[in-house]
Amino acid sequence: MDNFKKAYDLLKAWKGDSYICGLGCLEEIGNVAKKYAGEDGSVLVVSNTTYMKPVADRVVAAIEKAGVKIAGGTICPNAKPNAPREDVYRITTYVLQHKPSAIVAIGGGSTIDACKAASVLATLGGCVTPEIDHYFGTGKVSKALEKTGKNLVPVLAVETSASSGAHLTKYSNITDPVVGQKKLIVDMAVVPAFSLFDYEVTCSMPVKVTIDGALDAIAHTFEVFCGAKGDAYDRAKDLCETAISLVVDWAGKIIADPNDIKAREAIGLATDLGGYAIMVGGTSGAHLTSFSLVDIVGHGTACGIMNPYYAVFYSKAIQPQLKTIGKIFASRGFGRKDVETLEGRELAEAVSYAMIEFAKSINAPTKLTDIPGYKHDVHFVRAITAAKDPDLKMKLQNMPVPMTADDVDQYMAPVLLAAETGDLSGIKEM
């Protein structure tokens, strides 16, 4: 089956009528806003008003055409990259002041994640606690909602960047800029009530941003597939094969022609499948490490650097997954052609080098030391420390070879050192 059709079929089966995606669907947000605002309500629009202004203007026009008021008569400024906590508090004040029926979040993962968190604080801050840290972890928002009997302000996510899949998922990634570390809200309650993604608008995004998203699509589907078990395995395999094929086939075409609509559609679909994947299972090592690199590199790029090295670390536990992924890369000319005949660590290293070779073909960094600003005594230490944080232990447990904080120095440290040098030989298999 054609990978485009397969991707659309998978997304439709998953999200049903709560998601609109494709080319040229942006103006449909007006009818969606009408549904949530009713006759007398309003929606708070959150967006960048400089480079995203053409898209934001189209969204506002569609909403007003549908007869829906814009709360406060203005656009609330969006969140900066990686959703710093101060932006969450700022957006929360807009929600509290204007009391909208819904929040229309226009942007990529940072803005959408910030709006998810702002909805939490606006709803629960006055009766539970206004400190965002309280809600980090798994299921804490749902518990607070059940205890208080409240409902979150619905978030209507208008995705504009092929990136994290934030418009589809239960995750809200918020950065503490003081320590340079991302922290997670993980809760079904924060899944946007409705989502829309017009893949055509990604043509307005810098190529670097879209490539970062493409690498994140690989990371999401690869990490989930590696850790998948039981009934989730076949679904994770389907998502991984489709998403990685779309990325490997089309990412280079965006570099050659940033206005290639078909290529933009392909990467948009791949990132959406990545969002689907992280609702099937959790991400693991590469994502955990990426949280400590937010001050120097894009999230997807950080994951793209790390996953080849974690693949070797996981080797003993993911042989079938490595065969599947290796064949995708080999069939496109990356890595060894005889990957199907390989076994054990030799297979893992072959797939690792294929992933690195592909990354180089799209001008992506392949070592931590390729990142401007990377410092061993800052970022390595931060990553090792974060891996021992109880609030992030789910990432250790999601690994195909589950770890505890006690294992981090012995096993994760060599992975990070390998990612600094590009030398796989020092990685210990668990």
C-alpha positions in Angstrom: 0.0 0.0 0.0 1.1 3.5 -0.8 2.6 5.0 2.4 0.6 8.2 2.1 -2.7 6.3 2.0 -1.6 4.0 4.8 -0.7 7.0 7.0 -4.1 8.7 6.4 -5.9 5.4 7.1 -4.0 4.9 10.3 -4.8 8.4 11.5 -8.5 8.2 10.6 -8.9 4.9 12.4 -7.2 6.4 15.5 -8.7 9.9 15.8 -11.9 9.7 13.9 -13.8 13.0 13.7 -11.7 14.7 16.3 -8.9 15.4 13.8 -8.8 17.1 10.4 -5.5 16.8 8.5 -4.3 17.1 4.9 -3.7 19.9 2.4 -5.9 23.0 2.3 -8.0 22.4 5.4 -6.9 25.4 7.6 -10.2 27.4 7.3 -12.2 24.5 8.7 -11.1 25.7 12.2 -14.0 28.3 12.1 -16.7 25.6 12.3 -14.7 23.8 15.0 -14.4 26.9 17.1 -18.2 27.5 16.6 -18.9 24.1 18.0 -16.9 24.7 21.2 -17.9 28.4 21.7 -21.6 28.0 21.1 -23.7 31.1 20.5 -22.3 33.4 23.3 -18.8 32.1 24.0 -15.4 33.2 22.8 -12.1 31.6 22.0 -8.7 32.7 23.1 -6.3 32.6 20.1 -2.6 32.0 21.0 -0.1 32.5 18.2 3.1 34.1 17.1 2.2 37.3 15.4 5.4 37.9 13.3 6.5 35.1 11.1 3.3 33.1 11.8 1.0 36.2 11.2 -0.3 35.1 7.7 -1.5 31.8 9.2 -2.8 33.4 12.4 -4.7 36.0 10.3 -6.4 33.2 8.3 -7.4 31.4 11.4 -8.8 34.5 13.1 -10.7 35.3 9.8 -12.2 31.8 9.7 -13.3 32.0 13.4 -14.9 35.4 13.0 -16.6 34.3 9.7 -18.2 31.5 11.8 -19.6 34.1 14.1 -17.3 33.4 17.1 -15.7 36.2 19.2 -12.0 36.4 19.8 -11.5 36.7 23.5 -10.1 40.1 24.4 -10.2 41.1 20.8 -6.5 40.3 20.4 -4.1 37.4 19.9 -2.2 36.2 23.0 1.5 35.9 22.2 2.7 32.3 21.9 5.3 30.4 23.9 9.0 30.6 23.1 10.8 27.4 22.0 10.6 24.5 24.4 7.7 26.2 26.3 9.5 27.9 29.2 7.4 27.8 32.4 7.1 31.7 32.5 5.2 31.5 29.2 2.8 29.0 30.7 2.1 31.4 33.5 1.6 34.3 31.1 -0.8 32.4 28.9 -2.7 31.4 32.1 -3.3 35.0 33.0 -4.9 35.6 29.6 -7.2 32.6 30.2 -8.1 33.8 33.7 -8.8 37.3 32.5 -10.9 36.6 29.4 -12.6 33.3 30.5 -12.8 31.8 27.0 -14.9 28.8 26.1 -11.8 27.3 24.4 -8.2 28.0 23.6 -7.1 28.0 20.0 -3.4 27.2 20.0 -1.7 28.0 16.7 1.9 26.8 16.4 4.2 23.9 17.0 4.9 21.7 20.0 6.0 24.6 22.3 2.9 26.7 21.9 0.5 23.8 22.0 2.2 22.2 25.1 2.2 25.6 26.8 -1.6 26.0 26.2 -2.2 22.5 27.5 -0.4 23.5 30.7 -2.1 26.9 30.9 -5.5 25.2 30.7 -4.5 23.1 33.7 -3.3 26.0 35.8 -6.3 28.2 34.8 -8.7 25.4 35.8 -6.9 24.0 38.9 -4.5 26.7 40.1 -7.0 28.4 42.3 -8.2 25.3 44.1 -5.2 22.9 44.0 -2.0 24.9 43.5 -0.8 27.5 41.0 2.6 25.9 40.8 3.1 24.0 37.5 5.6 21.6 39.1 2.8 20.0 41.1 1.3 18.6 37.9 4.6 17.1 36.4 4.5 13.3 36.3 1.8 10.8 35.2 -1.9 11.2 35.9 -1.7 14.0 38.4 -4.0 16.3 36.4 -6.8 13.7 36.1 -6.6 13.1 39.9 -7.0 16.8 40.6 -9.9 17.1 38.2 -11.7 14.1 39.7 -11.1 15.5 43.2 -12.4 19.0 42.3 -15.1 18.1 39.8 -13.8 20.6 37.3 -13.2 20.4 33.6 -10.3 21.8 31.7 -10.7 24.6 29.2 -10.7 22.8 25.9 -7.6 23.2 23.7 -8.2 23.4 19.9 -4.8 22.7 18.5 -3.9 24.2 15.0 -0.5 22.6 14.2 1.7 24.5 11.9 5.0 22.6 12.2 5.8 19.0 11.4 7.3 18.4 14.8 6.4 16.8 18.0 2.8 15.6 17.5 1.8 17.7 20.5 -1.6 18.4 18.9 -2.4 14.7 19.2 -0.9 13.6 22.5 -1.2 13.4 26.3 2.2 15.1 26.9 3.0 18.6 27.8 6.7 19.3 27.8 7.6 22.4 29.9 11.1 23.8 30.4 12.6 25.0 33.6 15.0 27.6 32.2 16.9 28.0 35.5 18.3 24.4 35.2 17.9 24.1 31.4 15.7 20.9 31.8 12.4 19.8 30.3 9.8 18.3 32.6 6.7 16.4 31.6 2.9 16.4 32.3 1.7 13.0 31.1 -2.1 12.8 31.3 -5.0 11.9 29.0 -6.8 14.9 30.3 -4.5 17.3 28.4 -5.0 15.7 25.0 -6.4 18.6 22.8 -10.2 18.3 22.4 -9.8 18.9 18.7 -6.8 19.1 16.3 -6.2 20.4 12.8 -3.1 20.2 10.7 -3.0 21.7 7.2 0.3 20.3 6.0 0.6 23.0 3.4 1.3 25.7 6.0 4.6 24.0 6.9 6.0 25.5 3.7 6.2 28.7 5.8 8.5 26.9 8.3 12.3 27.0 8.0 13.7 23.8 6.5 15.7 23.3 9.7 12.5 23.1 11.7 10.9 20.6 9.4 14.0 18.4 9.4 14.0 18.5 13.2 10.4 17.3 13.1 11.3 14.5 10.6 14.0 13.3 13.0 11.5 13.4 15.9 9.1 11.3 13.8 11.8 8.6 13.5 12.6 8.9 17.2 9.0 8.6 18.3 8.2 5.6 16.2 11.6 3.9 16.6 11.6 4.2 20.4 8.1 3.0 20.8 8.6 0.1 18.4 11.8 -1.0 20.3 9.9 -1.1 23.6 6.6 -2.5 22.3 5.3 -5.8 23.6 2.2 -7.9 23.2 -0.8 -6.5 21.4 1.0 -3.2 20.9 3.9 -4.7 18.9 2.1 -5.0 15.5 0.6 -1.5 15.7 4.0 0.0 16.7 5.7 -1.8 13.8 3.1 -0.5 11.3 3.6 3.0 12.5 7.4 2.8 12.5 7.7 1.3 9.1 5.3 3.9 7.5 6.8 6.9 9.3 10.4 6.1 8.7 9.8 5.2 5.1 8.1 8.6 4.5 10.9 10.4 6.2 13.7 8.6 4.4 12.0 9.0 1.0 11.0 12.6 1.3 13.2 14.6 3.8 16.0 15.1 1.3 13.4 16.5 -1.2 12.5 19.4 1.2 16.2 20.3 1.5 16.3 20.4 -2.3 13.1 22.4 -2.6 11.5 23.8 0.5 8.3 24.4 -1.4 7.8 20.8 -2.4 4.2 20.4 -1.1 4.2 16.6 -1.5 7.4 16.4 0.6 5.9 18.7 3.3 2.8 16.5 3.3 5.0 13.3 3.8 6.9 14.8 6.7 3.6 16.1 8.3 2.1 12.6 8.1 5.3 11.0 9.5 5.2 13.4 12.5 1.5 12.7 13.1 2.3 8.9 13.1 5.0 9.8 15.6 2.3 11.4 17.8 0.2 8.2 17.4 3.1 6.1 18.3 3.7 7.8 21.7 0.1 7.1 22.6 0.7 3.4 21.9 3.8 3.2 24.0 6.4 5.5 25.6 9.6 6.9 24.4 12.8 6.1 26.2 16.5 6.8 26.2 17.0 9.3 23.4 14.1 11.4 24.5 15.3 11.3 28.1 18.8 12.6 27.0 17.2 15.2 24.7 15.5 16.9 27.7 19.0 18.0 28.9 20.0 19.6 25.6 17.1 22.0 25.1 19.4 25.0 25.5 21.6 24.1 22.5 19.7 22.1 19.9 16.2 21.2 18.7 14.4 18.3 20.3 14.1 16.1 17.3 17.7 16.7 16.3 18.8 15.7 19.8 16.8 12.5 19.6 18.2 11.9 16.1 21.7 12.1 17.4 21.1 9.7 20.3 19.0 6.9 18.9 21.8 5.2 16.9 23.8 4.9 20.1 20.9 3.6 22.1 20.2 1.1 19.4 23.5 -0.6 20.2 22.8 -0.5 23.9 19.4 -2.1 23.4 20.9 -4.7 20.9 20.1 -7.9 22.7 16.4 -7.0 23.2 15.5 -5.6 19.8 16.8 -7.9 17.1 13.5 -8.2 15.2 13.0 -4.4 15.3 16.6 -3.8 14.1 15.9 -6.2 11.1 12.8 -4.2 10.2 14.4 -0.8 10.4 17.6 -1.9 8.8 15.8 -3.1 5.7 14.1 0.2 5.3 17.4 2.1 5.3 19.2 -0.5 3.2 16.5 -0.5 0.5 17.1 3.3 0.2 20.9 2.9 -0.1 21.9 3.6 3.5 24.1 1.2 5.4 24.9 -2.4 4.6 22.9 -4.2 1.9 23.3 -7.6 3.7 21.6 -6.3 6.9 19.0 -9.2 6.8 21.8 -11.7 7.3 23.3 -10.0 10.3 22.7 -10.9 14.0 23.5 -9.6 17.5 25.7 -6.6 18.0 26.9 -6.6 14.4 23.3 -6.0 13.3 22.8 -3.2 15.8 26.0 -1.4 14.7 25.1 -1.8 11.1 21.7 -0.2 11.7 23.3 2.5 13.8 25.7 3.4 11.0 22.8 3.4 8.5 20.9 5.9 10.7 24.0 8.1 11.0 24.5 7.9 7.2 20.9 9.0 6.6 21.3 11.9 9.1 24.4 13.1 7.3 22.5 13.0 4.0 20.1 15.6 5.3 22.8 17.7 7.0 21.9 16.7 10.5 24.5 16.4 13.3 25.4 12.9 14.3 27.5 13.4 17.5 26.9 15.5 20.6 30.1 17.3 19.9 28.7 18.5 16.5 26.3 20.7 18.4 27.5 24.3 18.9 27.6 25.0 22.6 27.8 21.4 23.8 29.9 21.0 26.9 30.7 17.7 28.6 30.9 19.2 32.1 27.5 20.8 31.6 25.3 18.7 29.3 26.7 15.2 30.0 26.4 15.9 33.8 22.9 17.3 33.4 21.7 14.3 31.4 23.1 11.8 33.9 21.6 13.7 36.7 18.2 14.0 35.0 18.1 10.3 34.3 18.0 9.7 38.0 15.1 12.1 38.6 12.1 10.2 39.9 9.7 12.3 37.8 11.4 11.0 34.6 11.8 7.3 35.7 9.1 6.3 33.2 11.7 6.9 30.4 14.1 4.4 32.1 11.2 1.9 32.4 10.1 2.4 28.8 13.5 1.1 27.6 13.5 -2.4 25.9 16.0 -3.2 28.7 14.4 -1.4 31.7 16.8 0.5 33.9 16.7 2.0 37.4 18.5 5.1 38.6 21.2 2.8 40.0 22.0 1.6 36.5 22.5 5.0 35.0 26.2 5.5 35.7 27.2 2.0 34.5 25.1 1.8 31.4 23.9 5.2 30.2 27.1 7.0 30.7 29.0 4.9 28.1 26.1 5.6 25.6 26.5 9.3 26.1 30.3 9.1 25.8 29.9 7.2 22.5 27.5 9.9 21.3 30.3 12.5 22.0 32.9 10.6 19.9 31.0 8.6 17.4 32.8 5.4 18.7 30.3 2.6 19.3 32.9 0.2 20.9 32.5 1.5 24.4 28.7 1.0 24.6 27.8 -1.8 27.1 24.9 -4.0 26.2 22.5 -4.7 29.0 
